[in-house]
Amino acid sequence: VEATAATSALETRLALAEDTARARAEADANAELERLRTQMSDLRSRALSEKARLETKAFELEEGLCAQEAQWRARVSVTRAKANDADAELRAKLAAAEEMLAAERTVAQKAKDSETSLRRELEEARFLRANDSGGTQFEEALRSL
């Protein structure tokens, strides 16, 4: 009977030890699981923060590039306008110079024609004088000039 009682006491102690060991192992496992969950939550939070920071930086860079592009386009537009103005001014000056040259040519041609006409009249007057003994026709021709 004593042996049965001792065996029973040992079995009870063994069951109690097993239950205690299981409870400790379960508590340790739960603590480890909670620690891992906390780490995962922290990692997710940091990842989301980093993602937001990178997205903000990318947005700021894109905005900066858009602003630079707008400034560049404005400068190009101003430069083109100046070039067009200069081209128009040069074309106007060229047209005016061509008109002036044409007018000068016309005046020169008229002067040449007048000179030719005067020479012809002078020659006619000389011819008439040579044929006229009194020279009266020459004098009349000179007066008419």
TANORPE-V139197 format. One record per pair of residues at least 24 apart in sequence whose ideal C-beta (glycine too) atoms are under 7 Angstrom apart, sorted by sequence separation. I is the first residue (numbers start at 1). J is the second residue. If there is no record, write none. Layout:
# TANORPE-V139197
i:j
I:J
I:J
This chain:
# TANORPE-V139197
i:j
121:145
